[in-house]
Structures are given as C-alpha cells and as structure tokens.
Amino acid sequence: METPQGREMPRVAVMMITGACFVIIIAGMKAAADILVPFFLAIFIAIIFTPPLFWMQRKRVPTIIAILFIITLMVAIGYLLARFVGGSINEFTNALPEYRETLIAKSTSLQSWLNKMGIEVTDQMLRKHLNPGVAMQMAGKTLTALGGVLTNAFLILLTVIFILFEAAGFPNKIRAALKSPEKSLSNFGQFTESVNRYLALKSLLSLLTGVLVWIWLSILGVDYPILWGLVAFLFNYIPNIGSIIAAVPAVLLALIQLGPLHTLLTAAGYFAINTGIGNLIEPRLMGGRLGLSTLVVFLSLVFWGWVLGPVGMLLSVPLTMVLKIALGSNEETQWLAVILGKEALQEPPMAE
C-alpha cells in the first residue's frame, strides 16, 4: 500500500489499518445481526438449491418454471416443519421451567448420595461445575431464536428467489463484463462446485442423522422425538462439537422422563449414529481436504455465535467452510486454506 505522496506505507501501519477495518466490519455485523441472519440463511438455502436449478436448465427447462418448482418445494418443506415441529418447540419451551426444576431435584439427590459416600460436594460446587439446568435453558433459547428467525420466512423466501434468478444469469453477466472471462468463469465454477458439493452432501448426511435420531428416540419413547431430530440435523453442520451439543438436551430429557437405563440407551444411540455417519460415511464421500481443524471449528462457533447470536452458531461452520473453499481456489491465498484445514495437503512423491 502506498501513501498519497507515492511512498511505501510501513507494514505495521498496513496491519493496524487492516485490523481497524476488521473491527469496524465485525461491529457493524453485530449491530445488524437481525438483518444479516435471515440474509445468510437465504444464501445458505439458495446454495443448496442451486444445483437442481442448473440441472433443470441443462434439461432445457425454462428458468421461471425451474425456480417456481424449487420455491414450491421450499414452501412445502417449510409447511411440514411448521406443522410438525412448531408445536413441539412451543410445548417444550412452556415445559422448560418444570424440566429445569426436576433436573435440580435430581442434582440435589445426587449431591446427597455423594455426601453419604464420603465425597464432599457443596451447593456452590454443584451449581458451578454440574448444573444441567443451564443446558436445558440454552436449548430453549436456541430453539426460541430459531423460531424467531422463521417468522421472517417471507423475507427469506423472497431473498432466495432473487438469489436464484441472479445465479441463473450470473455466468452470462461475467462473459459480457470481461474481455477474457474464461479464467474468471473457471475460478468461479471451481468455487461454486466445491461449495455446492460440500453443502449438498452435508445437508443429506445431516438429514440422515436427524431421521435416525428421530426414529431411535421414538422407539425409546422420549418426548418430542421429531424436535430432537431437527436439532440433530441442524447441529450436524458443526463437526465434532455439534453432535455433543445436540445430544445433551435429549439425554437430559430421557433422564427426567424415563430414568437412567433409557438415558444410557439415548446416549448410546447418539454415539452410534454420529460415529457411523461422521467417522465412516462422511470422510468417504467428502474426502479429507474439505475438513476443518477442531480448533477452527470451536473458534468459529464462538465467533459467529457472538456476532450473530444462537443461529450464528448453526451457520458458523458453513460460513467458515465457504471461506476456506474460497481461499483454497486462489493460489495466493491457498496457504490460509491449509491452515484452516485438518491437515496439510499431501505433496506428490518425488521421482527417483
């Protein structure tokens, strides 16, 4: 960067200006979180439905008809979610104080039993280190925030429609705007293909996770199984940590409702489902290069949760993953994508 006099600006000054710009941008995003969350959700949904749109265009289906079909499908999915999950969210939120009191009573019983066994546990220690009511309260806040976002369904749907129309004609705009658009289109195609592949596969695997959790909890008789299936679907976008967060409220509810045996069975079901899909199926389908390091996952969860609220936690890994793919598609920024990943890219073997 150069000064107005044409001299090179010191690197420290460049870093300070860049840092100040970053702080200002993040502060603006945090202040505008109520607007950005529906917008990010719309982008997320549009990216998922872009491959079917392009497929129908290749089959010579008119763009308007293809988008109308996708919008009809989205409305149908939204109606089913509102019909079957909306009531469960309201019932669970209303019953949350009762569940919290029951958990506190069970914690007190555990404290008495430990004291009888000669293990000193004070009320302060119990509240500080073992307070399951906090987990239930956090689950309630997250579900309430998600329900609040869904009240903006019309705004999200309208934004998705505009994004899909733009995506349908974006390559033609690139060709008209640039003299040699082949390289730009190649980079853009590589980026969008990687993002679409990641989000499509992740969405299918998350859907499979949610369905299996719903079936298992229905068999065990845990209340609101379809709600916990939706929670498992959403938190499966967060690798490593998300499966644990999704399991906690359902396991605690099984403890309140059914007792220790069903609690162990609930936890074992979550462990088996997430281990099978997360460690066996997902790496085979996605490959190792699309993974994020555990530290990056945790930091993105904290960062986006602080900036955008509870829904930002659900969008944290997809947002970071898109950033990683964008960095990896450019040779100058590929080193940043390597740092964000699980492991370094394997160098090809040298010829002997």
C-alpha positions in Angstrom: 0.0 0.0 0.0 1.3 3.5 -0.9 0.7 6.9 0.7 -0.7 9.8 -1.4 2.9 11.0 -1.8 3.8 7.7 -3.5 5.9 6.3 -0.7 5.5 2.7 0.6 3.5 2.6 3.7 5.2 0.7 6.6 3.9 -2.9 7.1 3.0 -2.2 10.7 0.7 0.6 9.6 -0.9 -1.6 7.0 -1.6 -4.3 9.6 -3.0 -1.7 12.0 -5.3 -0.3 9.3 -6.4 -3.8 8.3 -7.1 -4.7 11.9 -9.1 -1.5 12.4 -11.2 -2.2 9.3 -11.8 -5.7 10.5 -13.0 -4.5 13.9 -15.3 -1.9 12.3 -16.8 -4.5 10.0 -17.4 -7.0 12.8 -19.0 -4.3 15.0 -21.3 -3.4 12.1 -22.2 -7.1 11.5 -23.0 -7.5 15.2 -25.2 -4.4 15.2 -27.0 -5.6 12.1 -27.4 -9.2 13.2 -31.2 -9.1 13.0 -30.9 -8.3 9.2 -27.9 -10.4 8.5 -29.1 -13.7 10.0 -32.1 -14.0 7.6 -29.9 -12.9 4.7 -27.2 -15.5 5.5 -29.9 -18.2 5.8 -31.3 -17.2 2.4 -27.8 -17.5 0.9 -27.4 -20.9 2.6 -30.7 -22.2 1.3 -30.1 -20.8 -2.2 -26.7 -22.5 -2.5 -28.3 -25.8 -1.6 -31.0 -25.4 -4.3 -28.7 -24.1 -7.0 -27.6 -27.5 -8.3 -31.2 -28.6 -9.0 -31.7 -25.2 -10.8 -28.7 -25.7 -13.0 -29.6 -29.3 -13.7 -33.1 -28.3 -14.9 -31.6 -25.5 -17.0 -29.3 -28.1 -18.7 -32.5 -30.1 -19.4 -33.9 -27.0 -21.2 -36.5 -26.3 -18.5 -37.3 -22.5 -18.6 -35.7 -20.7 -15.7 -39.0 -19.3 -14.3 -40.6 -22.8 -14.2 -37.5 -24.3 -12.6 -37.5 -21.6 -9.9 -41.2 -21.9 -9.3 -40.7 -25.7 -8.8 -37.9 -25.0 -6.3 -40.0 -22.4 -4.4 -43.0 -24.8 -4.3 -40.7 -27.4 -2.8 -39.3 -25.0 -0.2 -42.8 -23.9 0.8 -43.9 -27.5 1.2 -40.8 -28.2 3.4 -41.5 -25.1 5.5 -45.1 -26.0 5.9 -44.2 -29.5 7.1 -41.7 -28.1 9.6 -44.2 -25.5 10.9 -46.9 -28.2 11.2 -44.9 -30.9 13.0 -42.0 -29.0 14.7 -43.6 -25.7 15.6 -45.9 -27.2 18.1 -43.1 -29.2 19.7 -41.0 -26.1 20.1 -43.8 -24.3 21.9 -44.6 -27.2 24.1 -41.0 -27.8 25.1 -40.4 -24.1 25.8 -43.5 -24.0 28.0 -42.5 -27.1 29.9 -38.8 -25.9 30.3 -39.3 -24.5 33.8 -40.7 -27.8 35.0 -37.9 -29.8 33.4 -35.4 -27.5 35.0 -36.8 -27.9 38.5 -36.8 -31.7 38.0 -33.2 -31.6 37.0 -32.3 -29.5 40.0 -34.1 -32.0 42.3 -32.2 -34.9 40.7 -28.9 -33.0 41.1 -29.7 -32.5 44.8 -30.4 -36.2 45.2 -27.0 -36.9 43.5 -25.3 -34.5 45.9 -26.9 -36.2 48.9 -25.8 -39.7 47.7 -22.2 -38.4 47.1 -22.1 -36.9 50.6 -23.2 -40.3 52.0 -20.4 -42.0 50.1 -17.9 -39.6 51.8 -17.4 -37.3 48.8 -17.9 -33.7 49.9 -20.0 -31.7 47.3 -21.3 -28.3 48.3 -24.2 -26.5 46.7 -21.8 -23.9 45.3 -19.7 -26.6 43.7 -22.8 -28.3 42.2 -24.1 -25.0 40.7 -20.6 -24.2 39.3 -19.5 -27.5 37.9 -22.6 -29.6 37.4 -25.7 -27.5 36.5 -27.7 -29.4 33.9 -30.5 -26.8 34.0 -28.2 -24.5 32.1 -28.0 -27.0 29.2 -31.8 -27.2 29.0 -32.1 -23.4 29.2 -29.6 -23.0 26.4 -31.5 -25.5 24.2 -34.7 -23.5 24.9 -33.0 -20.2 23.9 -31.6 -21.7 20.7 -35.0 -23.1 19.7 -36.7 -19.8 20.5 -34.2 -17.9 18.5 -34.7 -20.3 15.6 -38.4 -19.9 15.8 -37.9 -16.1 15.8 -35.9 -16.3 12.6 -38.6 -18.5 11.0 -41.0 -15.6 11.5 -39.1 -13.9 8.7 -39.9 -16.7 6.4 -41.4 -14.4 3.7 -38.3 -12.2 3.7 -36.0 -15.3 3.5 -38.1 -16.8 0.7 -38.1 -13.5 -1.3 -34.3 -13.2 -0.9 -33.8 -16.8 -2.1 -35.9 -16.1 -5.2 -33.8 -13.1 -6.2 -30.6 -15.0 -5.5 -31.7 -17.9 -7.7 -32.6 -15.5 -10.5 -29.2 -13.9 -10.2 -27.4 -17.3 -10.1 -29.2 -18.4 -13.3 -27.8 -15.4 -15.3 -24.5 -14.8 -13.5 -22.2 -16.6 -16.0 -23.7 -14.6 -18.8 -23.0 -11.4 -16.9 -19.4 -12.4 -16.4 -19.0 -13.1 -20.1 -20.5 -9.7 -21.0 -18.5 -7.7 -18.4 -15.0 -9.2 -19.0 -12.9 -9.3 -22.2 -11.4 -12.7 -21.3 -13.9 -14.3 -18.9 -12.7 -17.9 -19.3 -10.3 -17.7 -16.3 -12.8 -15.9 -14.1 -15.5 -18.4 -15.0 -13.2 -21.3 -14.4 -12.3 -20.0 -10.9 -16.0 -19.2 -10.2 -17.1 -22.6 -11.4 -14.5 -24.4 -9.3 -15.5 -22.4 -6.2 -19.3 -22.8 -6.7 -18.9 -26.5 -7.5 -16.9 -27.1 -4.3 -19.4 -25.1 -2.1 -22.4 -26.8 -3.7 -20.8 -30.3 -3.3 -20.0 -29.6 0.4 -23.4 -28.2 1.3 -25.4 -30.8 -0.6 -23.5 -33.7 0.9 -23.5 -32.2 4.3 -27.3 -31.5 4.1 -28.0 -35.1 3.0 -25.9 -36.5 5.8 -27.4 -34.2 8.3 -30.9 -35.2 7.2 -29.9 -38.9 7.6 -28.6 -38.1 11.1 -31.8 -36.3 12.0 -34.1 -39.1 10.7 -32.1 -41.8 12.6 -32.2 -39.8 15.8 -36.0 -39.2 15.4 -36.6 -43.0 14.8 -34.4 -44.0 17.8 -36.0 -41.6 20.2 -39.4 -42.6 19.0 -38.6 -46.2 19.8 -37.3 -45.3 23.3 -40.4 -43.1 24.0 -38.5 -39.8 24.6 -40.8 -36.8 24.3 -40.6 -34.6 21.2 -38.5 -37.0 19.0 -39.1 -35.0 15.8 -37.9 -31.9 17.6 -34.6 -33.6 18.6 -34.3 -35.0 15.1 -34.4 -31.4 13.8 -31.8 -30.3 16.4 -29.6 -33.2 15.4 -30.0 -32.2 11.7 -29.1 -28.5 12.4 -26.1 -29.2 14.7 -24.7 -31.8 12.4 -23.4 -28.9 10.3 -21.0 -28.3 13.2 -18.4 -31.2 13.2 -17.0 -32.8 16.4 -18.8 -30.4 18.8 -22.3 -30.2 17.2 -23.2 -33.9 17.9 -22.4 -33.5 21.6 -24.4 -30.2 21.9 -27.4 -31.8 20.1 -27.4 -34.9 22.3 -27.3 -33.1 25.7 -31.0 -31.9 25.9 -32.4 -35.2 24.6 -30.3 -37.2 27.1 -31.3 -35.0 30.0 -34.9 -35.2 28.9 -34.6 -39.0 28.9 -33.2 -38.9 32.4 -36.1 -36.7 33.6 -38.8 -38.7 31.8 -37.7 -42.4 31.7 -34.8 -43.0 34.1 -31.1 -44.0 34.0 -31.4 -47.0 31.6 -33.2 -45.1 28.8 -30.7 -42.3 29.4 -27.8 -44.7 28.6 -29.7 -46.0 25.6 -30.3 -42.5 24.3 -26.7 -41.5 24.7 -25.6 -44.8 23.1 -27.9 -44.2 20.1 -26.5 -40.7 19.6 -22.9 -42.0 19.8 -23.6 -44.9 17.3 -25.4 -42.6 14.8 -22.8 -39.8 14.9 -19.8 -42.1 14.9 -21.2 -44.1 11.9 -22.1 -41.1 9.8 -19.4 -38.6 11.0 -16.4 -41.0 11.0 -17.3 -43.7 8.4 -19.7 -42.3 5.8 -18.8 -38.6 5.7 -15.0 -38.9 5.1 -15.6 -41.4 2.3 -18.0 -39.1 0.5 -16.3 -35.7 1.1 -12.6 -36.6 1.3 -10.1 -35.2 3.7 -9.5 -31.8 2.1 -12.8 -30.3 3.0 -12.4 -30.8 6.7 -11.7 -28.0 9.2 -9.4 -28.4 12.2 -11.1 -28.8 15.6 -9.6 -25.6 16.9 -11.0 -23.6 13.9 -14.5 -25.3 14.4 -14.5 -24.2 18.1 -13.3 -20.7 17.4 -15.8 -20.2 14.5 -18.6 -21.4 16.8 -17.7 -18.9 19.5 -17.0 -16.1 17.0 -20.1 -16.4 14.9 -22.3 -17.1 17.9 -21.1 -13.9 19.5 -21.6 -11.9 16.3 -25.0 -13.3 15.1 -26.4 -15.0 18.2 -27.6 -18.6 18.6 -28.4 -19.0 14.9 -24.9 -17.8 14.1 -23.6 -20.9 15.9 -25.6 -23.1 13.5 -24.2 -21.1 10.5 -20.7 -20.9 11.9 -19.1 -23.9 10.2 -20.8 -23.5 6.8 -19.7 -19.8 6.7 -16.1 -20.8 7.7 -16.2 -23.7 5.2 -17.2 -21.4 2.3 -14.4 -19.0 3.3 -11.9 -21.9 3.3 -13.1 -23.1 -0.1 -12.8 -19.5 -1.5 -9.3 -19.2 -0.1 -8.3 -22.6 -1.5 -9.5 -21.7 -5.0 -6.8 -18.9 -5.3 -3.1 -19.8 -5.4 -2.2 -16.6 -3.5 -4.4 -17.5 -0.5 -4.2 -21.3 -0.6 -1.9 -21.3 2.4 -4.7 -19.8 4.5 -7.0 -22.6 3.5 -4.3 -25.2 4.5 -4.0 -23.5 7.9 -7.8 -23.7 8.4 -7.9 -27.4 7.4 -7.4 -30.6 9.4 -4.1 -31.5 7.8 -1.6 -30.2 5.3 -2.1 -31.1 1.6 -0.1 -34.1 0.7 2.8 -33.4 -1.6 3.2 -35.7 -4.6 6.0 -38.2 -4.3 9.3 -37.1 -5.9 10.6 -39.1 -8.8 13.6 -41.2 -8.0 
